[in-house]
Amino acid sequence: GLGYTAGYSITTGDMHLAAGPTALYNVTTGNYNIGLGYGAGQKLGTSSAYNTIVGVGSFQGGSIAAYSQNTIVGAWAGYSATGSRNVFLGFCAGFYNTASDIFCVGNRDLGSEANDIAKSLLYGVMASTVAGQSLRINAGVTTPLFVKTEGKAVSALTAAATAGAGARDFVTDAST
């Protein structure tokens, strides 16, 4: 490791890159972890594997455990988060997340896990089947093109008209 106590506990793990004070501090036997930035991936425990953690304080706080397959980019992103197979992009994105298989794009500390879900620009649940996945867009959506949902066209005009009614879902145009 590069930096004070970076990769400090690694004993038999392979292919790690730790740069920044305390980056990947608690990993001992895991494989293929990257921690770049002060404290990046500090809470990754003993056999954590396949994590890419970039940013000051990202995935640093909270419980130390064997988390795997996370991609976390942004200062303080996923700071107190737990779980595996998460993707957090942006400053403080997924800061309070306690689940696995989460996709979160944001740019500020929103104060709670409920607010991470309700107020991040994008928040989704990833799964091995399409039916098990969801994506929440916490913003107005404008598109000059048509959007397809289940094979039916949705015009930009129809989507914009229904958004004001409190719905964030596109409504299909029955004529298409």
C-alpha positions as a Markdown table, in Angstrom:
| # | Residue | x | y | z |
|---|---|---|---|---|
| 1 | Gly | 0.0 | 0.0 | 0.0 |
| 2 | Leu | 0.9 | 3.6 | -0.6 |
| 3 | Gly | 0.1 | 5.8 | 2.4 |
| 4 | Tyr | 0.2 | 5.4 | 6.2 |
| 5 | Thr | -1.2 | 2.0 | 7.1 |
| 6 | Ala | -2.7 | 1.5 | 3.6 |
| 7 | Gly | -3.4 | -2.2 | 3.2 |
| 8 | Tyr | -2.1 | -2.7 | 6.7 |
| 9 | Ser | -3.8 | -6.0 | 7.5 |
| 10 | Ile | -3.3 | -7.8 | 4.2 |
| 11 | Thr | -1.6 | -11.1 | 4.8 |
| 12 | Thr | -2.3 | -13.6 | 2.0 |
| 13 | Gly | -4.7 | -11.7 | -0.2 |
| 14 | Asp | -3.8 | -11.2 | -3.9 |
| 15 | Met | -4.0 | -8.4 | -6.3 |
| 16 | His | -4.9 | -5.4 | -4.1 |
| 17 | Leu | -4.2 | -1.7 | -4.7 |
| 18 | Ala | -4.4 | 0.5 | -1.6 |
| 19 | Ala | -3.4 | 4.2 | -1.9 |
| 20 | Gly | -4.1 | 6.7 | 0.8 |
| 21 | Pro | -3.9 | 6.6 | 4.6 |
| 22 | Thr | -5.9 | 3.6 | 6.0 |
| 23 | Ala | -7.2 | 2.5 | 2.6 |
| 24 | Leu | -8.2 | -1.2 | 2.7 |
| 25 | Tyr | -6.9 | -1.2 | 6.3 |
| 26 | Asn | -8.9 | -4.3 | 7.5 |
| 27 | Val | -8.7 | -6.6 | 4.4 |
| 28 | Thr | -6.5 | -9.6 | 5.2 |
| 29 | Thr | -7.2 | -12.5 | 2.8 |
| 30 | Gly | -9.5 | -11.1 | 0.2 |
| 31 | Asn | -8.6 | -10.6 | -3.4 |
| 32 | Tyr | -8.9 | -8.0 | -6.1 |
| 33 | Asn | -9.7 | -4.9 | -4.1 |
| 34 | Ile | -8.9 | -1.3 | -5.0 |
| 35 | Gly | -9.0 | 1.4 | -2.4 |
| 36 | Leu | -7.9 | 4.9 | -3.5 |
| 37 | Gly | -8.2 | 7.9 | -1.1 |
| 38 | Tyr | -7.9 | 8.5 | 2.6 |
| 39 | Gly | -9.8 | 5.7 | 4.4 |
| 40 | Ala | -11.2 | 4.3 | 1.1 |
| 41 | Gly | -12.6 | 0.8 | 1.8 |
| 42 | Gln | -11.4 | 0.9 | 5.4 |
| 43 | Lys | -14.4 | -1.2 | 6.5 |
| 44 | Leu | -13.9 | -4.0 | 4.0 |
| 45 | Gly | -13.3 | -7.0 | 6.3 |
| 46 | Thr | -11.2 | -10.1 | 6.2 |
| 47 | Ser | -12.1 | -11.8 | 3.0 |
| 48 | Ser | -13.7 | -9.0 | 1.0 |
| 49 | Ala | -13.2 | -9.3 | -2.8 |
| 50 | Tyr | -13.7 | -7.6 | -6.1 |
| 51 | Asn | -14.4 | -4.1 | -4.7 |
| 52 | Thr | -13.4 | -0.8 | -6.4 |
| 53 | Ile | -13.6 | 2.0 | -3.9 |
| 54 | Val | -12.4 | 5.5 | -4.9 |
| 55 | Gly | -12.7 | 8.7 | -2.9 |
| 56 | Val | -11.9 | 10.2 | 0.4 |
| 57 | Gly | -13.9 | 8.4 | 3.2 |
| 58 | Ser | -15.8 | 6.2 | 0.7 |
| 59 | Phe | -17.0 | 2.9 | 2.3 |
| 60 | Gln | -15.1 | 3.8 | 5.4 |
| 61 | Gly | -17.5 | 4.0 | 8.4 |
| 62 | Gly | -19.9 | 1.4 | 9.8 |
| 63 | Ser | -19.5 | -2.3 | 10.5 |
| 64 | Ile | -16.4 | -4.1 | 9.3 |
| 65 | Ala | -17.4 | -7.2 | 7.3 |
| 66 | Ala | -16.7 | -9.2 | 4.2 |
| 67 | Tyr | -18.3 | -7.0 | 1.6 |
| 68 | Ser | -17.8 | -7.9 | -2.1 |
| 69 | Gln | -18.4 | -6.7 | -5.6 |
| 70 | Asn | -19.0 | -3.0 | -4.8 |
| 71 | Thr | -18.2 | -0.2 | -7.1 |
| 72 | Ile | -18.1 | 3.1 | -5.2 |
| 73 | Val | -16.8 | 6.3 | -6.6 |
| 74 | Gly | -17.0 | 9.7 | -4.9 |
| 75 | Ala | -15.8 | 11.3 | -1.7 |
| 76 | Trp | -17.8 | 9.9 | 1.3 |
| 77 | Ala | -19.9 | 7.7 | -1.1 |
| 78 | Gly | -21.3 | 4.7 | 0.8 |
| 79 | Tyr | -19.6 | 5.9 | 4.0 |
| 80 | Ser | -21.8 | 4.1 | 6.5 |
| 81 | Ala | -23.3 | 1.7 | 3.9 |
| 82 | Thr | -23.3 | -2.0 | 4.3 |
| 83 | Gly | -23.9 | -4.7 | 1.7 |
| 84 | Ser | -22.4 | -6.2 | -1.5 |
| 85 | Arg | -22.9 | -5.7 | -5.2 |
| 86 | Asn | -23.7 | -2.0 | -4.8 |
| 87 | Val | -22.9 | 0.8 | -7.2 |
| 88 | Phe | -22.7 | 4.3 | -5.7 |
| 89 | Leu | -21.6 | 7.3 | -7.9 |
| 90 | Gly | -21.1 | 10.8 | -6.6 |
| 91 | Phe | -20.3 | 12.7 | -3.5 |
| 92 | Cys | -22.1 | 11.0 | -0.5 |
| 93 | Ala | -24.1 | 8.8 | -2.9 |
| 94 | Gly | -25.5 | 5.8 | -0.9 |
| 95 | Phe | -24.0 | 7.2 | 2.3 |
| 96 | Tyr | -26.6 | 5.5 | 4.6 |
| 97 | Asn | -27.5 | 2.4 | 2.5 |
| 98 | Thr | -27.9 | -0.8 | 4.4 |
| 99 | Ala | -28.9 | -3.2 | 1.6 |
| 100 | Ser | -27.1 | -5.1 | -1.2 |
| 101 | Asp | -27.7 | -4.8 | -4.9 |
| 102 | Ile | -28.3 | -1.0 | -4.8 |
| 103 | Phe | -27.6 | 1.5 | -7.6 |
| 104 | Cys | -27.4 | 5.2 | -6.4 |
| 105 | Val | -26.3 | 8.4 | -8.1 |
| 106 | Gly | -26.3 | 11.6 | -6.1 |
| 107 | Asn | -24.1 | 14.5 | -5.0 |
| 108 | Arg | -24.9 | 15.4 | -1.4 |
| 109 | Asp | -25.4 | 14.0 | 2.1 |
| 110 | Leu | -29.2 | 13.5 | 2.3 |
| 111 | Gly | -29.3 | 12.7 | 6.0 |
| 112 | Ser | -30.9 | 9.2 | 6.0 |
| 113 | Glu | -31.4 | 6.0 | 4.1 |
| 114 | Ala | -35.0 | 7.0 | 3.4 |
| 115 | Asn | -33.8 | 10.3 | 1.8 |
| 116 | Asp | -31.1 | 8.4 | -0.2 |
| 117 | Ile | -34.0 | 6.5 | -1.8 |
| 118 | Ala | -36.4 | 9.4 | -2.2 |
| 119 | Lys | -34.0 | 12.2 | -3.1 |
| 120 | Ser | -31.0 | 10.8 | -4.9 |
| 121 | Leu | -31.0 | 11.6 | -8.6 |
| 122 | Leu | -31.2 | 7.9 | -9.4 |
| 123 | Tyr | -31.9 | 5.0 | -7.1 |
| 124 | Gly | -32.4 | 1.4 | -8.1 |
| 125 | Val | -32.4 | -2.2 | -7.0 |
| 126 | Met | -30.4 | -4.6 | -9.2 |
| 127 | Ala | -31.2 | -8.3 | -9.5 |
| 128 | Ser | -30.5 | -11.3 | -11.6 |
| 129 | Thr | -33.9 | -11.0 | -13.3 |
| 130 | Val | -35.5 | -8.0 | -15.0 |
| 131 | Ala | -38.7 | -8.5 | -12.9 |
| 132 | Gly | -36.6 | -8.1 | -9.7 |
| 133 | Gln | -35.0 | -4.8 | -10.8 |
| 134 | Ser | -36.3 | -1.3 | -10.3 |
| 135 | Leu | -35.1 | 2.2 | -11.1 |
| 136 | Arg | -36.4 | 5.3 | -9.4 |
| 137 | Ile | -35.8 | 8.7 | -11.1 |
| 138 | Asn | -36.1 | 11.5 | -8.6 |
| 139 | Ala | -36.2 | 14.2 | -11.2 |
| 140 | Gly | -38.3 | 15.5 | -14.1 |
| 141 | Val | -37.5 | 13.7 | -17.4 |
| 142 | Thr | -37.5 | 15.5 | -20.7 |
| 143 | Thr | -36.8 | 13.7 | -24.0 |
| 144 | Pro | -37.2 | 14.9 | -27.5 |
| 145 | Leu | -37.6 | 11.3 | -28.7 |
| 146 | Phe | -40.0 | 8.6 | -28.0 |
| 147 | Val | -39.6 | 6.3 | -25.0 |
| 148 | Lys | -40.5 | 2.6 | -25.3 |
| 149 | Thr | -42.2 | 0.7 | -22.5 |
| 150 | Glu | -43.2 | -2.9 | -23.0 |
| 151 | Gly | -43.2 | -2.3 | -26.7 |
| 152 | Lys | -45.6 | 0.7 | -26.6 |
| 153 | Ala | -44.4 | 4.2 | -27.6 |
| 154 | Val | -44.6 | 7.0 | -25.1 |
| 155 | Ser | -44.4 | 10.5 | -26.4 |
| 156 | Ala | -42.5 | 13.2 | -24.7 |
| 157 | Leu | -45.7 | 15.3 | -24.6 |
| 158 | Thr | -47.6 | 12.5 | -22.8 |
| 159 | Ala | -44.9 | 11.9 | -20.3 |
| 160 | Ala | -44.6 | 15.7 | -19.5 |
| 161 | Ala | -48.3 | 16.1 | -19.1 |
| 162 | Thr | -48.7 | 13.2 | -16.6 |
| 163 | Ala | -45.6 | 14.2 | -14.6 |
| 164 | Gly | -47.5 | 17.2 | -13.1 |
| 165 | Ala | -50.1 | 14.9 | -11.7 |
| 166 | Gly | -47.6 | 13.6 | -9.2 |
| 167 | Ala | -46.7 | 10.5 | -11.1 |
| 168 | Arg | -43.2 | 9.8 | -12.2 |
| 169 | Asp | -44.2 | 7.0 | -14.5 |
| 170 | Phe | -44.6 | 7.3 | -18.2 |
| 171 | Val | -48.1 | 6.7 | -19.5 |
| 172 | Thr | -48.3 | 4.8 | -22.7 |
| 173 | Asp | -50.2 | 6.4 | -25.6 |
| 174 | Ala | -53.0 | 4.0 | -26.5 |
| 175 | Ser | -52.7 | 5.0 | -30.2 |
| 176 | Thr | -49.2 | 3.5 | -30.6 |
